Amino acid sequence: MTTYKAQGQTMQTVIVDLESCTGTESPYVMVSWVTSLSSLLILRPFQCKRIQCRQSEDLR
């Protein structure tokens, strides 16, 4: 299922592949679908830069 199609839904179990994500919104949306952390499975190890974004100029 794509991120776009599942947006706004709640699911009992979610399996995500964070390594294949682009942007920071997509990982947030995928992880927010699941009702509990025990029902979240991250498919494979991922680089932290996949879920981080640069600080704005104002915060720097």
mmCIF file as Biopython writes it, N, C-alpha, C and O atoms, coordinates in Angstrom:
data_model
#
loop_
_atom_site.group_PDB
_atom_site.id
_atom_site.type_symbol
_atom_site.label_atom_id
_atom_site.label_alt_id
_atom_site.label_comp_id
_atom_site.label_asym_id
_atom_site.label_entity_id
_atom_site.label_seq_id
_atom_site.pdbx_PDB_ins_code
_atom_site.Cartn_x
_atom_site.Cartn_y
_atom_site.Cartn_z
_atom_site.occupancy
_atom_site.B_iso_or_equiv
_atom_site.auth_seq_id
_atom_site.auth_asym_id
_atom_site.pdbx_PDB_model_num
ATOM 1   N N  . MET A ? 1  ? 0.842  -1.160 0.000  1.0 0.0 1  A 1 
ATOM 2   C CA . MET A ? 1  ? 0.000  0.000  0.000  1.0 0.0 1  A 1 
ATOM 3   C C  . MET A ? 1  ? 0.899  1.239  0.000  1.0 0.0 1  A 1 
ATOM 4   O O  . MET A ? 1  ? 1.914  1.268  0.695  1.0 0.0 1  A 1 
ATOM 5   N N  . THR A ? 2  ? 0.546  2.215  -0.742 1.0 0.0 2  A 1 
ATOM 6   C CA . THR A ? 2  ? 1.357  3.433  -0.807 1.0 0.0 2  A 1 
ATOM 7   C C  . THR A ? 2  ? 1.057  4.352  0.376  1.0 0.0 2  A 1 
ATOM 8   O O  . THR A ? 2  ? 0.007  4.243  1.009  1.0 0.0 2  A 1 
ATOM 9   N N  . THR A ? 3  ? 1.976  5.243  0.659  1.0 0.0 3  A 1 
ATOM 10  C CA . THR A ? 3  ? 1.785  6.222  1.721  1.0 0.0 3  A 1 
ATOM 11  C C  . THR A ? 3  ? 0.573  7.089  1.425  1.0 0.0 3  A 1 
ATOM 12  O O  . THR A ? 3  ? -0.217 7.381  2.322  1.0 0.0 3  A 1 
ATOM 13  N N  . TYR A ? 4  ? 0.425  7.493  0.196  1.0 0.0 4  A 1 
ATOM 14  C CA . TYR A ? 4  ? -0.688 8.351  -0.199 1.0 0.0 4  A 1 
ATOM 15  C C  . TYR A ? 4  ? -2.030 7.657  0.030  1.0 0.0 4  A 1 
ATOM 16  O O  . TYR A ? 4  ? -2.960 8.265  0.561  1.0 0.0 4  A 1 
ATOM 17  N N  . LYS A ? 5  ? -2.135 6.403  -0.363 1.0 0.0 5  A 1 
ATOM 18  C CA . LYS A ? 5  ? -3.394 5.667  -0.238 1.0 0.0 5  A 1 
ATOM 19  C C  . LYS A ? 5  ? -3.782 5.432  1.220  1.0 0.0 5  A 1 
ATOM 20  O O  . LYS A ? 5  ? -4.965 5.463  1.556  1.0 0.0 5  A 1 
ATOM 21  N N  . ALA A ? 6  ? -2.804 5.198  2.082  1.0 0.0 6  A 1 
ATOM 22  C CA . ALA A ? 6  ? -3.087 4.866  3.476  1.0 0.0 6  A 1 
ATOM 23  C C  . ALA A ? 6  ? -3.174 6.080  4.398  1.0 0.0 6  A 1 
ATOM 24  O O  . ALA A ? 6  ? -3.490 5.938  5.579  1.0 0.0 6  A 1 
ATOM 25  N N  . GLN A ? 7  ? -2.900 7.249  3.878  1.0 0.0 7  A 1 
ATOM 26  C CA . GLN A ? 7  ? -2.879 8.446  4.710  1.0 0.0 7  A 1 
ATOM 27  C C  . GLN A ? 7  ? -4.232 8.650  5.399  1.0 0.0 7  A 1 
ATOM 28  O O  . GLN A ? 7  ? -5.284 8.554  4.767  1.0 0.0 7  A 1 
ATOM 29  N N  . GLY A ? 8  ? -4.186 8.930  6.701  1.0 0.0 8  A 1 
ATOM 30  C CA . GLY A ? 8  ? -5.406 9.164  7.462  1.0 0.0 8  A 1 
ATOM 31  C C  . GLY A ? 8  ? -6.017 7.900  8.051  1.0 0.0 8  A 1 
ATOM 32  O O  . GLY A ? 8  ? -6.996 7.985  8.793  1.0 0.0 8  A 1 
ATOM 33  N N  . GLN A ? 9  ? -5.472 6.744  7.743  1.0 0.0 9  A 1 
ATOM 34  C CA . GLN A ? 9  ? -5.999 5.490  8.264  1.0 0.0 9  A 1 
ATOM 35  C C  . GLN A ? 9  ? -5.276 5.099  9.549  1.0 0.0 9  A 1 
ATOM 36  O O  . GLN A ? 9  ? -4.172 5.569  9.824  1.0 0.0 9  A 1 
ATOM 37  N N  . THR A ? 10 ? -5.915 4.235  10.326 1.0 0.0 10 A 1 
ATOM 38  C CA . THR A ? 10 ? -5.303 3.637  11.505 1.0 0.0 10 A 1 
ATOM 39  C C  . THR A ? 10 ? -5.263 2.138  11.265 1.0 0.0 10 A 1 
ATOM 40  O O  . THR A ? 10 ? -6.243 1.558  10.797 1.0 0.0 10 A 1 
ATOM 41  N N  . MET A ? 11 ? -4.144 1.507  11.577 1.0 0.0 11 A 1 
ATOM 42  C CA . MET A ? 11 ? -3.984 0.073  11.314 1.0 0.0 11 A 1 
ATOM 43  C C  . MET A ? 11 ? -3.484 -0.638 12.562 1.0 0.0 11 A 1 
ATOM 44  O O  . MET A ? 11 ? -2.765 -0.057 13.375 1.0 0.0 11 A 1 
ATOM 45  N N  . GLN A ? 12 ? -3.868 -1.893 12.706 1.0 0.0 12 A 1 
ATOM 46  C CA . GLN A ? 12 ? -3.464 -2.698 13.853 1.0 0.0 12 A 1 
ATOM 47  C C  . GLN A ? 12 ? -1.991 -3.079 13.781 1.0 0.0 12 A 1 
ATOM 48  O O  . GLN A ? 12 ? -1.303 -3.068 14.802 1.0 0.0 12 A 1 
ATOM 49  N N  . THR A ? 13 ? -1.499 -3.414 12.600 1.0 0.0 13 A 1 
ATOM 50  C CA . THR A ? 13 ? -0.104 -3.804 12.410 1.0 0.0 13 A 1 
ATOM 51  C C  . THR A ? 13 ? 0.440  -3.095 11.181 1.0 0.0 13 A 1 
ATOM 52  O O  . THR A ? 13 ? -0.227 -3.025 10.149 1.0 0.0 13 A 1 
ATOM 53  N N  . VAL A ? 14 ? 1.656  -2.569 11.296 1.0 0.0 14 A 1 
ATOM 54  C CA . VAL A ? 14 ? 2.275  -1.851 10.182 1.0 0.0 14 A 1 
ATOM 55  C C  . VAL A ? 14 ? 3.710  -2.355 10.018 1.0 0.0 14 A 1 
ATOM 56  O O  . VAL A ? 14 ? 4.457  -2.467 10.990 1.0 0.0 14 A 1 
ATOM 57  N N  . ILE A ? 15 ? 4.075  -2.654 8.781  1.0 0.0 15 A 1 
ATOM 58  C CA . ILE A ? 15 ? 5.443  -3.008 8.423  1.0 0.0 15 A 1 
ATOM 59  C C  . ILE A ? 15 ? 5.941  -1.912 7.494  1.0 0.0 15 A 1 
ATOM 60  O O  . ILE A ? 15 ? 5.338  -1.663 6.450  1.0 0.0 15 A 1 
ATOM 61  N N  . VAL A ? 16 ? 7.035  -1.254 7.864  1.0 0.0 16 A 1 
ATOM 62  C CA . VAL A ? 16 ? 7.546  -0.146 7.059  1.0 0.0 16 A 1 
ATOM 63  C C  . VAL A ? 16 ? 8.986  -0.396 6.646  1.0 0.0 16 A 1 
ATOM 64  O O  . VAL A ? 16 ? 9.745  -1.067 7.346  1.0 0.0 16 A 1 
ATOM 65  N N  . ASP A ? 17 ? 9.345  0.156  5.499  1.0 0.0 17 A 1 
ATOM 66  C CA . ASP A ? 17 ? 10.721 0.106  5.008  1.0 0.0 17 A 1 
ATOM 67  C C  . ASP A ? 17 ? 11.229 1.544  4.965  1.0 0.0 17 A 1 
ATOM 68  O O  . ASP A ? 17 ? 11.109 2.221  3.943  1.0 0.0 17 A 1 
ATOM 69  N N  . LEU A ? 18 ? 11.796 2.005  6.073  1.0 0.0 18 A 1 
ATOM 70  C CA . LEU A ? 18 ? 12.242 3.389  6.174  1.0 0.0 18 A 1 
ATOM 71  C C  . LEU A ? 18 ? 13.441 3.683  5.285  1.0 0.0 18 A 1 
ATOM 72  O O  . LEU A ? 18 ? 13.658 4.837  4.917  1.0 0.0 18 A 1 
ATOM 73  N N  . GLU A ? 19 ? 14.219 2.678  4.932  1.0 0.0 19 A 1 
ATOM 74  C CA . GLU A ? 19 ? 15.388 2.891  4.077  1.0 0.0 19 A 1 
ATOM 75  C C  . GLU A ? 19 ? 14.982 3.336  2.677  1.0 0.0 19 A 1 
ATOM 76  O O  . GLU A ? 19 ? 15.752 4.027  2.009  1.0 0.0 19 A 1 
ATOM 77  N N  . SER A ? 20 ? 13.820 2.966  2.230  1.0 0.0 20 A 1 
ATOM 78  C CA . SER A ? 20 ? 13.391 3.327  0.879  1.0 0.0 20 A 1 
ATOM 79  C C  . SER A ? 20 ? 12.640 4.650  0.827  1.0 0.0 20 A 1 
ATOM 80  O O  . SER A ? 20 ? 12.194 5.057  -0.246 1.0 0.0 20 A 1 
ATOM 81  N N  . CYS A ? 21 ? 12.491 5.330  1.958  1.0 0.0 21 A 1 
ATOM 82  C CA . CYS A ? 21 ? 11.744 6.588  2.016  1.0 0.0 21 A 1 
ATOM 83  C C  . CYS A ? 21 ? 12.529 7.741  1.413  1.0 0.0 21 A 1 
ATOM 84  O O  . CYS A ? 21 ? 13.759 7.773  1.442  1.0 0.0 21 A 1 
ATOM 85  N N  . THR A ? 22 ? 11.783 8.679  0.872  1.0 0.0 22 A 1 
ATOM 86  C CA . THR A ? 22 ? 12.365 9.939  0.435  1.0 0.0 22 A 1 
ATOM 87  C C  . THR A ? 22 ? 11.627 11.050 1.156  1.0 0.0 22 A 1 
ATOM 88  O O  . THR A ? 22 ? 10.407 10.988 1.312  1.0 0.0 22 A 1 
ATOM 89  N N  . GLY A ? 23 ? 12.345 12.051 1.592  1.0 0.0 23 A 1 
ATOM 90  C CA . GLY A ? 23 ? 11.730 13.127 2.364  1.0 0.0 23 A 1 
ATOM 91  C C  . GLY A ? 23 ? 11.528 12.700 3.805  1.0 0.0 23 A 1 
ATOM 92  O O  . GLY A ? 23 ? 11.762 11.542 4.153  1.0 0.0 23 A 1 
ATOM 93  N N  . THR A ? 24 ? 11.094 13.628 4.642  1.0 0.0 24 A 1 
ATOM 94  C CA . THR A ? 24 ? 10.876 13.305 6.053  1.0 0.0 24 A 1 
ATOM 95  C C  . THR A ? 24 ? 9.405  13.113 6.381  1.0 0.0 24 A 1 
ATOM 96  O O  . THR A ? 24 ? 9.087  12.533 7.419  1.0 0.0 24 A 1 
ATOM 97  N N  . GLU A ? 25 ? 8.505  13.577 5.539  1.0 0.0 25 A 1 
ATOM 98  C CA . GLU A ? 25 ? 7.084  13.440 5.818  1.0 0.0 25 A 1 
ATOM 99  C C  . GLU A ? 25 ? 6.619  12.006 5.664  1.0 0.0 25 A 1 
ATOM 100 O O  . GLU A ? 25 ? 5.794  11.539 6.450  1.0 0.0 25 A 1 
ATOM 101 N N  . SER A ? 26 ? 7.122  11.306 4.680  1.0 0.0 26 A 1 
ATOM 102 C CA . SER A ? 26 ? 6.711  9.937  4.412  1.0 0.0 26 A 1 
ATOM 103 C C  . SER A ? 26 ? 6.951  8.996  5.589  1.0 0.0 26 A 1 
ATOM 104 O O  . SER A ? 26 ? 6.038  8.254  5.953  1.0 0.0 26 A 1 
ATOM 105 N N  . PRO A ? 27 ? 8.142  8.991  6.205  1.0 0.0 27 A 1 
ATOM 106 C CA . PRO A ? 27 ? 8.338  8.118  7.367  1.0 0.0 27 A 1 
ATOM 107 C C  . PRO A ? 27 ? 7.398  8.468  8.519  1.0 0.0 27 A 1 
ATOM 108 O O  . PRO A ? 27 ? 6.873  7.575  9.184  1.0 0.0 27 A 1 
ATOM 109 N N  . TYR A ? 28 ? 7.189  9.739  8.751  1.0 0.0 28 A 1 
ATOM 110 C CA . TYR A ? 28 ? 6.297  10.162 9.833  1.0 0.0 28 A 1 
ATOM 111 C C  . TYR A ? 28 ? 4.886  9.639  9.587  1.0 0.0 28 A 1 
ATOM 112 O O  . TYR A ? 28 ? 4.252  9.105  10.498 1.0 0.0 28 A 1 
ATOM 113 N N  . VAL A ? 29 ? 4.401  9.787  8.382  1.0 0.0 29 A 1 
ATOM 114 C CA . VAL A ? 29 ? 3.054  9.335  8.043  1.0 0.0 29 A 1 
ATOM 115 C C  . VAL A ? 29 ? 2.944  7.827  8.219  1.0 0.0 29 A 1 
ATOM 116 O O  . VAL A ? 29 ? 1.969  7.347  8.796  1.0 0.0 29 A 1 
ATOM 117 N N  . MET A ? 30 ? 3.925  7.070  7.732  1.0 0.0 30 A 1 
ATOM 118 C CA . MET A ? 30 ? 3.869  5.613  7.825  1.0 0.0 30 A 1 
ATOM 119 C C  . MET A ? 30 ? 3.869  5.137  9.274  1.0 0.0 30 A 1 
ATOM 120 O O  . MET A ? 30 ? 3.106  4.238  9.628  1.0 0.0 30 A 1 
ATOM 121 N N  . VAL A ? 31 ? 4.705  5.723  10.105 1.0 0.0 31 A 1 
ATOM 122 C CA . VAL A ? 31 ? 4.802  5.296  11.499 1.0 0.0 31 A 1 
ATOM 123 C C  . VAL A ? 31 ? 3.566  5.726  12.292 1.0 0.0 31 A 1 
ATOM 124 O O  . VAL A ? 31 ? 3.198  5.063  13.261 1.0 0.0 31 A 1 
ATOM 125 N N  . SER A ? 32 ? 2.930  6.812  11.901 1.0 0.0 32 A 1 
ATOM 126 C CA . SER A ? 32 ? 1.770  7.311  12.650 1.0 0.0 32 A 1 
ATOM 127 C C  . SER A ? 32 ? 0.499  6.494  12.418 1.0 0.0 32 A 1 
ATOM 128 O O  . SER A ? 32 ? -0.487 6.712  13.121 1.0 0.0 32 A 1 
ATOM 129 N N  . TRP A ? 33 ? 0.480  5.573  11.470 1.0 0.0 33 A 1 
ATOM 130 C CA . TRP A ? 33 ? -0.718 4.757  11.216 1.0 0.0 33 A 1 
ATOM 131 C C  . TRP A ? 33 ? -0.978 3.736  12.303 1.0 0.0 33 A 1 
ATOM 132 O O  . TRP A ? 33 ? -2.130 3.394  12.566 1.0 0.0 33 A 1 
ATOM 133 N N  . VAL A ? 34 ? 0.071  3.245  12.937 1.0 0.0 34 A 1 
ATOM 134 C CA . VAL A ? 34 ? -0.041 2.105  13.845 1.0 0.0 34 A 1 
ATOM 135 C C  . VAL A ? 34 ? -0.586 2.539  15.207 1.0 0.0 34 A 1 
ATOM 136 O O  . VAL A ? 34 ? -0.295 3.638  15.680 1.0 0.0 34 A 1 
ATOM 137 N N  . THR A ? 35 ? -1.381 1.664  15.833 1.0 0.0 35 A 1 
ATOM 138 C CA . THR A ? 35 ? -2.022 1.996  17.099 1.0 0.0 35 A 1 
ATOM 139 C C  . THR A ? 35 ? -1.112 1.819  18.307 1.0 0.0 35 A 1 
ATOM 140 O O  . THR A ? 35 ? -1.373 2.412  19.354 1.0 0.0 35 A 1 
ATOM 141 N N  . SER A ? 36 ? -0.038 1.010  18.192 1.0 0.0 36 A 1 
ATOM 142 C CA . SER A ? 36 ? 0.906  0.840  19.299 1.0 0.0 36 A 1 
ATOM 143 C C  . SER A ? 36 ? 2.280  0.494  18.743 1.0 0.0 36 A 1 
ATOM 144 O O  . SER A ? 36 ? 2.391  -0.073 17.656 1.0 0.0 36 A 1 
ATOM 145 N N  . LEU A ? 37 ? 3.321  0.832  19.486 1.0 0.0 37 A 1 
ATOM 146 C CA . LEU A ? 37 ? 4.683  0.553  19.029 1.0 0.0 37 A 1 
ATOM 147 C C  . LEU A ? 37 ? 4.954  -0.941 18.912 1.0 0.0 37 A 1 
ATOM 148 O O  . LEU A ? 37 ? 5.760  -1.360 18.081 1.0 0.0 37 A 1 
ATOM 149 N N  . SER A ? 38 ? 4.296  -1.744 19.727 1.0 0.0 38 A 1 
ATOM 150 C CA . SER A ? 38 ? 4.510  -3.194 19.656 1.0 0.0 38 A 1 
ATOM 151 C C  . SER A ? 38 ? 3.958  -3.780 18.359 1.0 0.0 38 A 1 
ATOM 152 O O  . SER A ? 38 ? 4.280  -4.914 18.002 1.0 0.0 38 A 1 
ATOM 153 N N  . SER A ? 39 ? 3.134  -3.016 17.658 1.0 0.0 39 A 1 
ATOM 154 C CA . SER A ? 39 ? 2.567  -3.475 16.387 1.0 0.0 39 A 1 
ATOM 155 C C  . SER A ? 39 ? 3.291  -2.882 15.182 1.0 0.0 39 A 1 
ATOM 156 O O  . SER A ? 39 ? 2.835  -3.031 14.048 1.0 0.0 39 A 1 
ATOM 157 N N  . LEU A ? 40 ? 4.405  -2.218 15.422 1.0 0.0 40 A 1 
ATOM 158 C CA . LEU A ? 40 ? 5.202  -1.610 14.353 1.0 0.0 40 A 1 
ATOM 159 C C  . LEU A ? 40 ? 6.424  -2.470 14.079 1.0 0.0 40 A 1 
ATOM 160 O O  . LEU A ? 40 ? 7.187  -2.777 14.995 1.0 0.0 40 A 1 
ATOM 161 N N  . LEU A ? 41 ? 6.610  -2.853 12.840 1.0 0.0 41 A 1 
ATOM 162 C CA . LEU A ? 41 ? 7.784  -3.628 12.431 1.0 0.0 41 A 1 
ATOM 163 C C  . LEU A ? 41 ? 8.544  -2.823 11.390 1.0 0.0 41 A 1 
ATOM 164 O O  . LEU A ? 41 ? 7.997  -2.474 10.344 1.0 0.0 41 A 1 
ATOM 165 N N  . ILE A ? 42 ? 9.802  -2.532 11.678 1.0 0.0 42 A 1 
ATOM 166 C CA . ILE A ? 42 ? 10.668 -1.851 10.713 1.0 0.0 42 A 1 
ATOM 167 C C  . ILE A ? 42 ? 11.401 -2.941 9.953  1.0 0.0 42 A 1 
ATOM 168 O O  . ILE A ? 42 ? 12.147 -3.725 10.540 1.0 0.0 42 A 1 
ATOM 169 N N  . LEU A ? 43 ? 11.188 -2.986 8.656  1.0 0.0 43 A 1 
ATOM 170 C CA . LEU A ? 43 ? 11.616 -4.082 7.802  1.0 0.0 43 A 1 
ATOM 171 C C  . LEU A ? 43 ? 13.119 -4.332 7.815  1.0 0.0 43 A 1 
ATOM 172 O O  . LEU A ? 43 ? 13.551 -5.484 7.863  1.0 0.0 43 A 1 
ATOM 173 N N  . ARG A ? 44 ? 13.914 -3.281 7.774  1.0 0.0 44 A 1 
ATOM 174 C CA . ARG A ? 44 ? 15.375 -3.447 7.733  1.0 0.0 44 A 1 
ATOM 175 C C  . ARG A ? 44 ? 16.035 -2.219 8.341  1.0 0.0 44 A 1 
ATOM 176 O O  . ARG A ? 44 ? 15.395 -1.178 8.486  1.0 0.0 44 A 1 
ATOM 177 N N  . PRO A ? 45 ? 17.304 -2.332 8.694  1.0 0.0 45 A 1 
ATOM 178 C CA . PRO A ? 45 ? 18.017 -1.165 9.233  1.0 0.0 45 A 1 
ATOM 179 C C  . PRO A ? 45 ? 17.978 -0.007 8.230  1.0 0.0 45 A 1 
ATOM 180 O O  . PRO A ? 45 ? 17.903 -0.218 7.019  1.0 0.0 45 A 1 
ATOM 181 N N  . PHE A ? 46 ? 18.029 1.210  8.757  1.0 0.0 46 A 1 
ATOM 182 C CA . PHE A ? 46 ? 17.972 2.390  7.894  1.0 0.0 46 A 1 
ATOM 183 C C  . PHE A ? 46 ? 18.955 3.432  8.393  1.0 0.0 46 A 1 
ATOM 184 O O  . PHE A ? 46 ? 19.342 3.427  9.561  1.0 0.0 46 A 1 
ATOM 185 N N  . GLN A ? 47 ? 19.353 4.321  7.502  1.0 0.0 47 A 1 
ATOM 186 C CA . GLN A ? 47 ? 20.246 5.418  7.848  1.0 0.0 47 A 1 
ATOM 187 C C  . GLN A ? 47 ? 19.426 6.516  8.524  1.0 0.0 47 A 1 
ATOM 188 O O  . GLN A ? 47 ? 18.327 6.843  8.076  1.0 0.0 47 A 1 
ATOM 189 N N  . CYS A ? 48 ? 19.963 7.077  9.597  1.0 0.0 48 A 1 
ATOM 190 C CA . CYS A ? 48 ? 19.238 8.119  10.339 1.0 0.0 48 A 1 
ATOM 191 C C  . CYS A ? 48 ? 18.866 9.312  9.465  1.0 0.0 48 A 1 
ATOM 192 O O  . CYS A ? 48 ? 17.859 9.973  9.716  1.0 0.0 48 A 1 
ATOM 193 N N  . LYS A ? 49 ? 19.667 9.592  8.445  1.0 0.0 49 A 1 
ATOM 194 C CA . LYS A ? 49 ? 19.363 10.740 7.587  1.0 0.0 49 A 1 
ATOM 195 C C  . LYS A ? 49 ? 18.032 10.563 6.853  1.0 0.0 49 A 1 
ATOM 196 O O  . LYS A ? 49 ? 17.473 11.539 6.352  1.0 0.0 49 A 1 
ATOM 197 N N  . ARG A ? 50 ? 17.522 9.346  6.782  1.0 0.0 50 A 1 
ATOM 198 C CA . ARG A ? 50 ? 16.228 9.100  6.144  1.0 0.0 50 A 1 
ATOM 199 C C  . ARG A ? 50 ? 15.071 9.720  6.913  1.0 0.0 50 A 1 
ATOM 200 O O  . ARG A ? 50 ? 14.030 10.029 6.334  1.0 0.0 50 A 1 
ATOM 201 N N  . ILE A ? 51 ? 15.252 9.903  8.220  1.0 0.0 51 A 1 
ATOM 202 C CA . ILE A ? 51 ? 14.155 10.439 9.026  1.0 0.0 51 A 1 
ATOM 203 C C  . ILE A ? 51 ? 14.490 11.786 9.658  1.0 0.0 51 A 1 
ATOM 204 O O  . ILE A ? 51 ? 13.741 12.276 10.504 1.0 0.0 51 A 1 
ATOM 205 N N  . GLN A ? 52 ? 15.605 12.385 9.258  1.0 0.0 52 A 1 
ATOM 206 C CA . GLN A ? 52 ? 15.996 13.682 9.789  1.0 0.0 52 A 1 
ATOM 207 C C  . GLN A ? 52 ? 15.876 14.737 8.702  1.0 0.0 52 A 1 
ATOM 208 O O  . GLN A ? 52 ? 16.003 14.447 7.512  1.0 0.0 52 A 1 
ATOM 209 N N  . CYS A ? 53 ? 15.629 15.958 9.130  1.0 0.0 53 A 1 
ATOM 210 C CA . CYS A ? 53 ? 15.620 17.057 8.168  1.0 0.0 53 A 1 
ATOM 211 C C  . CYS A ? 53 ? 16.550 18.152 8.686  1.0 0.0 53 A 1 
ATOM 212 O O  . CYS A ? 53 ? 16.884 18.191 9.870  1.0 0.0 53 A 1 
ATOM 213 N N  . ARG A ? 54 ? 16.947 19.010 7.811  1.0 0.0 54 A 1 
ATOM 214 C CA . ARG A ? 54 ? 17.833 20.108 8.198  1.0 0.0 54 A 1 
ATOM 215 C C  . ARG A ? 54 ? 17.053 21.136 8.989  1.0 0.0 54 A 1 
ATOM 216 O O  . ARG A ? 54 ? 15.874 21.374 8.725  1.0 0.0 54 A 1 
ATOM 217 N N  . GLN A ? 55 ? 17.718 21.748 9.967  1.0 0.0 55 A 1 
ATOM 218 C CA . GLN A ? 55 ? 17.092 22.819 10.714 1.0 0.0 55 A 1 
ATOM 219 C C  . GLN A ? 55 ? 16.908 24.042 9.828  1.0 0.0 55 A 1 
ATOM 220 O O  . GLN A ? 55 ? 17.688 24.281 8.907  1.0 0.0 55 A 1 
ATOM 221 N N  . SER A ? 56 ? 15.879 24.800 10.115 1.0 0.0 56 A 1 
ATOM 222 C CA . SER A ? 56 ? 15.652 26.024 9.367  1.0 0.0 56 A 1 
ATOM 223 C C  . SER A ? 56 ? 16.740 27.046 9.696  1.0 0.0 56 A 1 
ATOM 224 O O  . SER A ? 56 ? 17.430 26.922 10.708 1.0 0.0 56 A 1 
ATOM 225 N N  . GLU A ? 57 ? 16.884 28.022 8.865  1.0 0.0 57 A 1 
ATOM 226 C CA . GLU A ? 57 ? 17.869 29.087 9.095  1.0 0.0 57 A 1 
ATOM 227 C C  . GLU A ? 57 ? 17.594 29.789 10.424 1.0 0.0 57 A 1 
ATOM 228 O O  . GLU A ? 57 ? 18.533 30.178 11.119 1.0 0.0 57 A 1 
ATOM 229 N N  . ASP A ? 58 ? 16.327 29.956 10.785 1.0 0.0 58 A 1 
ATOM 230 C CA . ASP A ? 58 ? 15.970 30.651 12.030 1.0 0.0 58 A 1 
ATOM 231 C C  . ASP A ? 58 ? 16.475 29.875 13.248 1.0 0.0 58 A 1 
ATOM 232 O O  . ASP A ? 58 ? 16.946 30.486 14.207 1.0 0.0 58 A 1 
ATOM 233 N N  . LEU A ? 59 ? 16.385 28.542 13.231 1.0 0.0 59 A 1 
ATOM 234 C CA . LEU A ? 59 ? 16.819 27.750 14.366 1.0 0.0 59 A 1 
ATOM 235 C C  . LEU A ? 59 ? 18.340 27.655 14.479 1.0 0.0 59 A 1 
ATOM 236 O O  . LEU A ? 59 ? 18.874 27.496 15.576 1.0 0.0 59 A 1 
ATOM 237 N N  . ARG A ? 60 ? 19.028 27.750 13.355 1.0 0.0 60 A 1 
ATOM 238 C CA . ARG A ? 60 ? 20.494 27.703 13.383 1.0 0.0 60 A 1 
ATOM 239 C C  . ARG A ? 60 ? 20.994 28.970 13.985 1.0 0.0 60 A 1 
ATOM 240 O O  . ARG A ? 60 ? 22.204 29.158 14.112 1.0 0.0 60 A 1 
#
